[in-house]
Amino acid sequence: MYRLDREAHRRRNVVERCFNKLKQNKALATRYDKRARHYKALVTLACLRLWLPNRHCGHAPAPPPGVPAPPPGQRS
Protein backbone atom coordinates (compact mmCIF):
# COMPACT_ATOMS: atom_id res chain seq x y z
CA MET A 1 0.00 0.00 0.00
CA TYR A 2 1.31 3.44 -0.93
CA ARG A 3 1.08 6.47 1.30
CA LEU A 4 -0.30 9.63 -0.29
CA ASP A 5 1.95 12.63 0.15
CA ARG A 6 -0.67 15.36 -0.03
CA GLU A 7 1.81 18.22 -0.37
CA ALA A 8 3.67 16.54 -3.26
CA HIS A 9 0.34 15.77 -4.94
CA ARG A 10 -0.77 19.40 -4.56
CA ARG A 11 2.48 20.72 -6.14
CA ARG A 12 2.28 18.19 -8.99
CA ASN A 13 -1.35 19.18 -9.62
CA VAL A 14 -0.36 22.87 -9.92
CA VAL A 15 2.31 22.01 -12.50
CA GLU A 16 -0.07 19.79 -14.49
CA ARG A 17 -2.75 22.50 -14.58
CA CYS A 18 -0.16 25.03 -15.76
CA PHE A 19 0.91 22.75 -18.62
CA ASN A 20 -2.74 22.20 -19.58
CA LYS A 21 -3.30 25.96 -19.75
CA LEU A 22 -0.18 26.38 -21.88
CA LYS A 23 -1.36 23.62 -24.25
CA GLN A 24 -4.47 25.65 -25.06
CA ASN A 25 -2.19 27.63 -27.38
CA LYS A 26 -2.33 25.48 -30.52
CA ALA A 27 1.08 26.56 -31.88
CA LEU A 28 2.65 25.75 -28.53
CA ALA A 29 0.97 22.35 -28.19
CA THR A 30 1.93 21.24 -31.72
CA ARG A 31 5.43 22.76 -31.76
CA TYR A 32 4.61 24.70 -34.92
CA ASP A 33 7.87 26.68 -34.97
CA LYS A 34 10.91 24.86 -36.31
CA ARG A 35 13.57 27.03 -34.69
CA ALA A 36 14.22 26.50 -30.98
CA ARG A 37 14.56 30.22 -30.24
CA HIS A 38 11.17 30.94 -31.82
CA TYR A 39 9.55 28.16 -29.80
CA LYS A 40 11.21 29.44 -26.62
CA ALA A 41 9.87 32.93 -27.36
CA LEU A 42 6.38 31.47 -27.86
CA VAL A 43 6.61 29.62 -24.54
CA THR A 44 7.73 32.85 -22.84
CA LEU A 45 4.82 34.81 -24.32
CA ALA A 46 2.33 32.12 -23.34
CA CYS A 47 3.67 32.13 -19.77
CA LEU A 48 3.42 35.91 -19.61
CA ARG A 49 -0.20 35.74 -20.74
CA LEU A 50 -0.91 33.37 -17.85
CA TRP A 51 1.02 35.46 -15.37
CA LEU A 52 -0.37 38.90 -16.26
CA PRO A 53 -3.91 39.81 -15.26
CA ASN A 54 -6.40 39.34 -18.10
CA ARG A 55 -7.31 43.02 -18.28
CA HIS A 56 -3.78 43.85 -19.46
CA CYS A 57 -3.58 41.27 -22.26
CA GLY A 58 -4.61 43.14 -25.38
CA HIS A 59 -7.11 45.42 -23.66
CA ALA A 60 -6.95 49.01 -22.51
CA PRO A 61 -5.42 49.46 -19.05
CA ALA A 62 -7.72 49.75 -16.07
CA PRO A 63 -8.56 53.33 -15.00
CA PRO A 64 -6.93 54.66 -11.83
CA PRO A 65 -8.82 54.19 -8.54
CA GLY A 66 -11.73 56.61 -8.17
CA VAL A 67 -12.12 57.19 -11.93
CA PRO A 68 -15.16 55.48 -13.45
CA ALA A 69 -14.51 53.11 -16.32
CA PRO A 70 -15.90 54.09 -19.75
CA PRO A 71 -18.92 52.13 -20.97
CA PRO A 72 -18.18 48.98 -23.02
CA GLY A 73 -17.37 49.72 -26.64
CA GLN A 74 -16.26 53.30 -25.97
CA ARG A 75 -12.58 54.11 -26.08
CA SER A 76 -11.05 56.74 -23.86
N, C-alpha and C positions, 0 to 999 in steps of 0.2 A: 504494500500500500504506500502511495506517495503522499507526502505532506504538501499542502498548498501554501506557498509563500505568498501571502496576499500583497505585500509591498512589491515584490518582483512582478507579480501578475499585473498590478496597477500600472507600473512603469512600462511594461511590455505593451499593454493595451493603449497607452498614450502614443507610443511610437507607431503601432499598427494603424491607429486612427489617422495620424499625421500622414503616413504613406498613402492611405486610402484617399485623403483629401488631395494630395499631390497628384494622384493618378487620375483625378477628374479632368486634368489638363491632357487632352488627347495627344498632343505632340510630345508631352513628357512621358506618357504611359507607353507610347509606341516607339520611342527613341527615333523621332523623325529626322533630327539633325544628324549629319554624318560626322561632323567635326566635334571632337571632345570639348573644345572651348565653347562652342555654340550651345552644346547640350548643358554644360556647366552653367552658362549664363541663363539658360531657360530654367534650370533648377533653382538658381538664385532668385530669379524674378517670381517664380511660383511660390517660393518660401516667403518672399517679401509680401506677396498678396495675402498669404495666410496670417502673417505677423501684423501687418498694418490694419487698423480699423477699416471696415467696409466703406465708411463715408469718405475716405481719402483715396480710394482706388478708382480713379476715373471720374469722380464727381467733384463738384465745387466744394471747397472747404467749409466746414461748419462756421456759422457766425459766432462772434465773440459772445461771452455770457452777457445777458441783459438785452441783446439785440434780437428782435424777432426774425425768424427765418422767412425768406420770401415764399410766396405760395408755389406749389409744384408747377413746373413748366415755365416759370418766370425767372429769367437770369438777372443777377444783380450787377 
